[in-house]
Amino acid sequence: MPELPEVETTKRGIEPHILNQRIERIEVRQPRLRWPIPESISRQLYGLIIQKVQRRSKYLILSLSNGQHLLIHLGMSGSLRIVRKNSASEALRKHDHVIFSFNDCEMRYHDPRRFGAILLSENDWQAHELIRHLGPEPLEDGFSDEHLYHKSRGKTVAVKQFIMDAKHVVGVGNIYANEALFLAGIHPKRAAGKISKARYAKLSQAIRQVLSSAITQGGTTLRDFVNADNNPGYFQQTLHVYGRENQPCTRCSKPLTPLRMNNRATVFCSTCQR
């Protein structure tokens, strides 16, 4: 599933091609995504200019010249790809469900599982029902050890589940939660409310480090994700624990321990993480 680094990589990939560009045509080849795409969307967006490209959590927000905003979520298998317009070598693929045409390029929304979404917000996108409840961005000033410590008080939920809850902080998906907890030396099953402020300082720093590194390397490609240029991310080559079940810990060389938490793969070092 594309997480924050993959969505940020996508945002950076599409922005130079579509910013300040006029939408010449929208072709909806498959409207049945997580929520059906309105039949009127092609008519509504025709001729509008994309004035800003932003990301909030795992949502891409395209601000339009009429004051509306297009919200795009990549779901579990979605991607956006920029291709040259009318290029004979860029044939449409089976799961290219929506085609945005600009002057000299196309942006194609590809989603084999169709769990993504393309939504139109007519008002303040930050007040949208899917966005307004979200916690702070982990790479911005609103996120800190103080924030995590305050939100965790009295919580008996496991710390891994706690940091993956978007109400507390956005973008810490399963892969990145595993990696951040390893770097911080925290056992994934430890109760969130039992962790000290000093350890949350290490964890908040680890979250920033892991996500920043993943963005630099273009995200993590474990199944479906490719970026706007149709290239995979390479962060998986530097993973310390995720996907390395029973392999030696990179710190102490003892075998890593796998388990399932909330039906998600969890890998940790029982020696280094307490």
C-alpha positions, 0 to 999 in steps of 0.5 A: 500500500502506498504510504506517506513516502510513496505519496510524497514521492508521487507528489514531487514527481507529478508537480513539475508536469501539471502545476499551472497546467490547464485540464484539457480532457478527463477520460474516466475509463472505470468510475467504480473506485472506493467511491464512484467517480461522479459522471459530471467530473469531466465537465466540471473540471474541463478548462480549469488550471491546477494552481497548487499540488499538495499532500496531506497524509496519504491524500494528494490535493490538486487546487483548481482555478475555480476554488475547488480541490481534487482529492486523490488517494492511491488506496492499496495499489494505486499510482499516478504516472506521467506520460508523453501525450500521444506517445506510441510507446505509452499504450494504455494499461488495463487498470489505467482508470482515469486519464487527465490530459494536459497540453503536452502530457497525460497523468494516468491513475492506475489502480488494479484493486480499485481501493483508491479514490478521486473526490472533488471538494468544493470548499476548504479541503482541510475541513473535508470529512476524510481529512479534518480528523488527521493528526500532525504531519511527522516531518512538520513542526506540529509533530514532537516527542511532547505531542506523542507523550501527551497523546499516549498518557493513559493509553494501554494500546501497544505503541506500534498500534498507537503510532500507526493511528492517523489521529495521533500522527499521519503516515506511519504505516506498517513498514515504517512503524517497524523500522522506527521502533527498531531504531528507537529500541522500543518493543512494538507491544509495549503499552503506549502509556508506559513509555517515558518522554525521553523514549518518545524523543527517540521515537519521534526522531526515528519516525522522522529519520525513517520517513525522510530516508524513504522519501529520499530513496523514492519509497518502498516497493514491496508489491505494486508501487511505482512513482510518476516515472514508472520507477520503483522505490528503493527504501526496501534495500535498507530495511533493518527489520521489516521483511527480515524475519528470523534473519540476524539483527543488524545490531546484535546479530541475534535472529529477528522475531516475527509476530502478528499484531492487528493482522499485520506483520511485525518484526523486531529484535527481542534483545535490542527492543525493550 
